[in-house]
């Protein structure tokens, strides 16, 4: 009887630890941004710090945007032309 009570307590403590582990963790923020290679091309969605794009040619042009309509520039976007370097799907 004593062993089964100990096992139940151990199991309960492990379950409680697992619940707390999931309850108090934060998801990794992978901010998605949009860019457009040419004026007539479709906007491309990429992660902000993914390395799948370049802001080439430092000109007075916003490189990435917060929305697919390309109306809201990302506040930390460098100037330059958006060049997609990732793999096409």
C-alpha positions as CSV (number, residue, x, y, z in Angstrom):
1,X,0.0,0.0,0.0
2,X,2.8,2.4,0.9
3,X,4.6,1.8,-2.4
4,X,1.5,2.5,-4.5
5,X,0.9,5.8,-2.6
6,X,4.6,6.8,-3.2
7,X,4.2,5.9,-6.9
8,X,1.0,8.0,-7.2
9,X,2.7,11.0,-5.6
10,X,5.7,10.7,-7.9
11,X,3.5,10.5,-10.9
12,X,1.5,13.5,-9.8
13,X,4.6,15.6,-9.2
14,X,5.9,14.6,-12.7
15,X,2.6,15.5,-14.3
16,X,2.5,18.8,-12.4
17,X,6.0,19.6,-13.6
18,X,5.1,18.8,-17.2
19,X,2.0,21.1,-17.0
20,X,4.1,24.0,-15.6
21,X,6.8,23.5,-18.2
22,X,4.3,24.1,-21.0
23,X,2.3,26.8,-19.2
24,X,5.2,29.1,-18.5
25,X,7.2,28.9,-21.7
26,X,7.0,31.5,-24.5
27,X,6.8,30.6,-28.2
28,X,9.7,31.8,-30.4
29,X,8.7,34.9,-32.2
30,X,9.2,34.4,-35.9
31,X,8.1,37.6,-37.4
32,X,6.9,37.3,-41.0
33,X,7.4,40.2,-43.4
34,X,6.7,40.8,-47.1
35,X,8.8,41.9,-49.9
36,X,8.5,42.4,-53.7
37,X,11.3,41.8,-56.2
38,X,9.9,43.8,-59.1
39,X,6.9,46.2,-59.2
40,X,4.8,43.7,-61.1
41,X,5.8,40.5,-59.1
42,X,3.7,39.0,-56.4
43,X,4.7,39.8,-52.8
44,X,6.8,37.2,-51.1
45,X,6.4,36.3,-47.4
46,X,9.6,35.5,-45.4
47,X,10.8,35.6,-41.8
48,X,12.3,38.9,-40.9
49,X,15.7,37.4,-39.8
50,X,15.7,34.3,-42.0
51,X,18.5,35.0,-44.4
52,X,16.2,34.2,-47.3
53,X,16.3,37.7,-48.7
54,X,18.7,40.6,-49.2
55,X,18.1,44.3,-49.2
56,X,20.3,45.0,-52.2
57,X,21.4,48.5,-53.5
58,X,21.0,51.0,-50.7
59,X,18.4,53.3,-52.3
60,X,15.5,55.2,-50.8
61,X,13.1,52.3,-51.0
62,X,11.8,50.2,-48.1
63,X,12.9,46.6,-48.4
64,X,10.3,44.7,-46.3
65,X,6.7,45.4,-45.1
66,X,4.5,44.2,-42.4
67,X,1.5,43.4,-44.7
68,X,1.0,41.7,-48.1
69,X,-0.4,44.9,-49.6
70,X,3.1,46.5,-49.0
71,X,1.6,49.6,-47.4
72,X,3.1,49.3,-43.8
73,X,6.9,49.4,-43.8
74,X,8.7,47.3,-41.2
75,X,10.1,49.8,-38.6
76,X,13.5,48.1,-38.7
77,X,13.6,47.6,-42.5
78,X,16.8,48.7,-44.2
79,X,16.5,50.6,-47.4
80,X,17.2,48.8,-50.7
81,X,15.6,46.6,-53.2
82,X,14.2,43.3,-51.9
83,X,15.9,40.3,-53.5
84,X,14.6,36.8,-52.6
85,X,17.5,34.3,-52.1
86,X,15.5,31.3,-50.7
87,X,14.2,28.3,-52.5
88,X,11.1,28.7,-54.6
89,X,8.1,26.4,-53.7
